[in-house]
Amino acid sequence: MDFTRDESQDAVAEVVVSLLERESARDIALWPTLADSGLLSVALPEKFGGDGMGLLEVSALLTELATDAVQVPALATLGFGVLPLVAAGIPDALAEQVFPAVAVGAVITAALHEIGAPFTVQPETSAVSDGTVVRVTGRKVAVPYAETARWILVPTDNGIAVVPGDAAGLTRTANPTSDGVPEFSLALDNVEIPAEHLLPGGLADLHRFALAGIGSVADGLLKGVIALTAEHLRTRQQFGRPLAEFQAVAQQIADVYVVSRTLHAAAASANWALAQSIDGAATNNPEHAERTDDDLDVLAYTVAAELPAAMQKCHHLHGGLGVDITHPLHRYYSQAKDIARWLGGESFRLDRLGARCSSN
């Protein structure tokens, strides 16, 4: 195995870095620029005007955006939306609606969680077929960008429903978040969609892509916050000396660096394993499938357990600056808290990992 980025991944990362050097926006105001740059087309099939790239290029994109703590719907649109839809092989009629729209800035998201059930594997939301239509009924929570999403992927007891964001019978209730990104609870009351918009199966792959994307974002957030904190420690002085020269301070930032490298290894391994499955290198290989899910569960636990604690340590090293919401640290810390919450938290992820270990 070789986790080194190839030319296409490097090219995507370089475009992101170049764009962020030119643009000052780090929130939704940057989204149209991302669309204009062609970055949203990276994972779209070539037959629909995309670049035909895949998970690893999307991973590079998400990591570089997170390194600057950019708050845009890239994770939701590409990680929760485009990649699962491409893998599911959606009908051309639906693809012709979705993929070209994404290229020009349409947002996709996924309703991964139900009440008390993060990343639910047995959705209680129902999808009932009635001739040429399917009626979807249920409740979802913690759905990012649901208000602006053109389409929402809704796991049901009968497959994944691709629900238009403006569908009749769909009600949104805003939820508070740490980072201010819009997030909603959804109530679906007999929401009608065409029968071909219900994709059979696909829930496991949706979860895999979502976990891989979250891991890539976490990797970038920790990489970025270390650079930010190291610069603060290098330039901030106390008692006439840079903070970095104090032994206790140096030990703490070194601990965060170790966590960062661990998280990077977990993210790279899980994304690589999942990409091998998609590309066919490990098709019909049960051992590789098991290894991929192992790596993703390890990644999810590492993010939920280690990322918030590392952010807290960087917050402490910044002192009083860390509580100023106009300081860049706030964007890293708040995003880390929200993605750890999306994962269900440390205890939930440890239980999932423990169940996987005990079943082997």
Beta strands, then each sheet from edge to edge (+ up, - down):
strand 1: 107-110
strand 2: 126-130
strand 3: 133-144
strand 4: 149-156
strand 5: 159-164
strand 6: 170-175
strand 7: 183-194
strand 8: 198-199
strand 9: 237-238
strand 10: 241-242
sheet 1: 1+ 4+ 5- 8+
sheet 2: 2+ 3- 7+ 6-
sheet 3: 9+ 10-
end
